[in-house]
């Protein structure tokens, strides 16, 4: 697992994995077609591959991906055995030449949908697929229809709108036939006629206008208006509730110095990016510095420490963490991201002497419990005192034991808590952490 693939550049190895998957599908008579990021194969293959398969063959597809990962010494990520309404996401991971994590991400679609409404029958599409090099792709008419539908309903930003506009213009320049019959079947006649006219006149940008109205009429034509109305209303309500109850995860990694907190946090964030899961890594081991430092506002270093000055400094740092949470962390949680941070405010509780403050531990504890925003999950990294001291000699053996004990007590005060022993390669620790985070029942 997570072996370095020596002698292979990442892009070359990506093409090799894709080729093995294609060969296995052919050997096992699994009909499929690829409809994204295949144009430059075998010289290069995209990191995100969209493929269409039949729904009853998903288990066989799963086994093929697992076999290819095993044969190439790579690691498979199955998104917690996840299967969505129209697709099954899977990823294969490995190390590149510079020991960075690389991945090829597959989305195996078993329905062709836009706005949760099917616009083509998957069985009839599979019957019309065309050979391309060593695999199959959509026939030209279905491919054109697929780009039009997803351009109208999923390209919600200027960047993606431009990408879909360029693709449609390219197809028109190639002289591809507009899928008029399919558009008239999907949309009411006046909408279909408008789309077809704009495509014939080369006014591609016009088909992206009035998206919401087209979406509603598309659903009405499919006879699903009332069926979709309640889920749509619930999604809008959920967005409002997300402001007060964010769906994201705020994960804090605890442990003594030298146990591997920063390495685990960085690798976890890197792996989540490979899986196309929105995440962000904040290094909150030190003061977030959202509030200005003493030097920035022109204050001199005090000549001697005092309990009063330490108290002022503590509350200044305390409010800095609170503001940082609401300004930097909370907005990402509302958007559903996973935010990973080391230490956070917990250093004040786990090992107050390192902050060089003569303040009451009870004051720190109660201000934290009553006012500090809490993470949704805590991860305590552990190891033997001897192993930790080999990596970094900043704490004594007794202090390491104390930090681990307090970390376990603190971890039990949050909603989710796990202890991970760092006696394995950091990549395995990171993957174990991700599986625990995303697979709620694992």
Secondary structure, DSSP 8 states (H G I E B T S, - for coil): ---B-TT--HHHHHHHHHHHHHHHHHHTT--EEE-SS-TTTTT---SEEEEEE-GGGHHHHHHHHHHHHHHTT-EEE-TTT---SSEEEEEEEEE-TTS-EEEEEEEEESSEEETTEEEE-HHHHHHT-EEETTEEE--HHHHHHHHHHHHHHT--SHHHHHHHHHHHHHHHHTT----HHHHHHHS-HHHHHHHHHHHHTT-GGGGGSSHHHHHHHHHHHTT-HHHHHHHHHHHHHHHHHHHHS--SEEEEEE--TTS-HHHHHHHHHHHHHHTT--EEEE--SS----S--TTTTT----SS--HHHHHHHHHHHHHHHHHHIIIIIHHHHHTT-EEEEESGGGHHHH-GGGGT----HHHHHHHHHHHS---SEEEEEE--HHHHHHH--SS-HHHHHHHHHHHHHHHTTSSEEEEEE--S-HHHHHHHHHHHHH-TT-
